Amino acid sequence: MAGGGAFPPGGRRFVADTLGYLAGRWRVERTVYDLSQDRCGTFRGTADFTREEPGVELRHVERGEFTWGGETRPASREHLFEPAGGGAAFVRFADGRPFHSLDLREGRYVADHPCAEDVYRGEFSVLATDCWRVVWTVRGPAKDLRLETLHHRI
């Protein structure tokens, strides 16, 4: 892997600062599974985590192409990642609504987000200095999804 490689074998996966680790540009590969319909789709693109000023929030902008049912379309989304003290972060939707907390300092984090009657559970894992993964499982009356995303630093 480029840009730092894997953590030492047997070593603890550790990130000193969540926002510092995420800052920069990432290649994004996502598979979306609709478990209720036994269908899947893919997203391929980039994610940019940028600051307008030092010490403030990171703006996360993801852009790429989403393929579902044989059709490919442009796709994008945005989030705000705010400092939450001690190296952790709080994530908001682009319109400012709260999403979830995030703390990658131990290399793994689980976050829950209720959305109407559905519940999103995100499992974040730092795999290397230049690679991290998130798996969102969505369960409820409206959705039964699994989204697996791998980020590689560019």
N, C-alpha and C positions, 0 to 999 in steps of 0.2 A: 504494500500500500504506500501511496505517496504521502508526503507531509507529516511524517512522524512515526507511522507504522503502529504495530500492535504493542500492547502493554507487555512487560516482561512476563515470561511463563511463571505461573504461581503468584504473580504480583497482584496487588489489589488494584482494581479499576478505580481511579480517583480523578475527580475534576475539582480544581481549587475554587472555581467560580463558574456557575452555570451559564451566565450571560457571556462571560469571556470565552468559554468553550464553544458556544454556539455561533459567536460572531464570525461572519465571513460568508462564503458562497459554498453551497452543497449541491451535489447531484442527488436527485430524488427518484427512487424507484418504489412504486406502491402497487400492491395487489389488493383489490377490494373483492371480498367474497360476500355475496348475498346468500346466506345460509338457508333462508326460507324458500328460495327459488332455485338453489343449486346452480348459481351463475357466478361468473367472476369477470372483473375488468381490470385494466391496468392504467396507471398514471406514470408518465415519464417527464421529468423536467428539472428545474433548478429551484432552490430556495436560497434567498438572500436574507441574512440577518444583519441589518445595518443600524448604526447610531447616527443621529444628527449632531449630538453633543456627547462628550465623554461623561460617563457616569449616569446617563439617562437610559430610558427604555430602548430595547432593540425592536425595530420594525421588521417583522417576518413577512416576506412577499414570496409566494410560491407561484410559479408559472410553468405550464407545460401542456401536454396533450393527454386526454383521458379517452381510453378506448373501452366501449361497453357495447355488447351485442353486435360486434363487427363494425361499429361506427366510431370514428375518431374525431374529437372536437377539442378546441382550445379550452383550457381550464386554469383557474387561478384562485388564490385565497390569500387573506392577510390576517395577521395577528399582531398584538403588541405584547412584548415580553418585558415586564417591569422588574427592577431590582426589588427583592423582598427581604433583604438583610442577610448577612452572614454567608453570602454566596448562593442563595436560593433565588427563585424568580416567581412571579405571578403572571399568568397568561390571560389576556383579554381578547375578545373578538375585536375586529377592526372598528366596530361602532362603540367600543368601550365596555360592553357587557362582560361580566366575569366568566372565565372559562374554567381554569384550574391552577393549582400551585404546581411548581416544578423545582426539584432539587436533585441535581445530578452529581453532587459532591461524593456520594458513596458509589456512583456508577450505575445505580438502579433506582427507579422511583415508580410508584403506582399512584395514579390520580383518578378520581371519579368526578363525573359531571352529569347531573340530572338534566334531562331535556324533555319537558312535558312528562309523559309516563315512561319514557325510555331512559336507560342509564348507560352512559359511556364510561368504560374503564380503560385507561391508558397505561400501558406498561412500557416504561422508557429504560433502555439499556445502553450504556456506553460500551462499545465493543473494542475501540482502539482510540488513539489520539485523533484519528481522522475518520472515524466511522461510528455512527450510533443508529439505534433502531427504536421504533415505537410500534406497538401493536395495540390498536383500539378494538375492543369488543363492545358491540352495541346490542343491548337486549331490551325488549319491551314489546308492547302490543303493536307498535308501528314498525319496528325494525329488528332484524336479526342479522347483524353484520360482523365481519372481521376485516380490519384494514391493517395490513402489514407493510410498514414503510422502512426502507433502508436509506440512510444518508451517508454519502461519501464526500469528504471535503475536496473541493476543486482547487 
